[in-house]
Amino acid sequence: MLFPHQRWVQVMKLHIVIVEPDETRARLVIDSLQPLGHRVTVIGEAAGLARRVRELAPDIVLIDMANPSRDMLEEMTLASGPMDRPVAFFVDSTDSDLTRRAIEAGVSAYVTDGLQPERVAAVMDAAIIRFQMFQRMRLELETTRRALEERKLIDRAKGILMKARGISEDDAYALLRKTAMDQGRKVVDVAGALVTAAGLLS
């Protein structure tokens, strides 16, 4: 699910789940979104929310809670999968602690003056863009973490070869690289196998 820029909210046909216990408010939001061609599903109660969202697999979730408790906020944001898709949370009133908890839970947009039908499309824009930004950041952090772990593993393997064969660091890496090429494997995989074998023999 990729949303490169804001216009996609108007151009793409999204599947939107609205968590809204008030039928009148839900109908107003549906009426504001359907002319854009979006498919809208309403969930009227929190019971079984996580299961329903997993089954429906929407592109974005809009949650409207007039005065949510802190426990309810945590339950509903986690249930709606904020790390898997954009989540916009609408509340009528809030405080700094509630706002902090929403951000920590991964909510993409947190609107404090309730769900206003005429503003839904703009809020969806913001939620999708913010979600995509944080997804890129998480991917970059994961890539960096993995690269550091692979570097440490290769360094350990080089150390084992240097000690066992009495060779330099450059020669140890060259040996790892040649072995990887001969076996059609990645250097880090060869290094991992060497470290594992050395651990078994020690």
TASUL-V227658 format. One line per field, one symbol per residue. ss: DSSP state (a for helix, b for strand, c for the rest). burial: # if it has 16 or more other C-alpha atoms within 10 Angstrom, else .. Layout:
ss: ???
burial: ???
This chain:
ss: ccccccaaaaacccbbbbbbccaaaaaaaaaaaaccccbbbbbcccccaaaaaaaacccbbbbbbccccaaaaaaaaaaccccccbbbbbbccccaaaaaaaaaccccbbbcccccaaaaaaaaaaaaaaaaaaaaaaaaaaaaaaaaaaaaaaaaaaaaaaaaacccaaaaaaaaaaaaaaacccaaaaaaaaaaaaaaac
burial: ........##...########....#..##.##....#.####.....##..#...##########.#....##.########.#######..#...##.##..#######..##.#..##.##########.................#..##########.........##..##.##......##.###.##.......
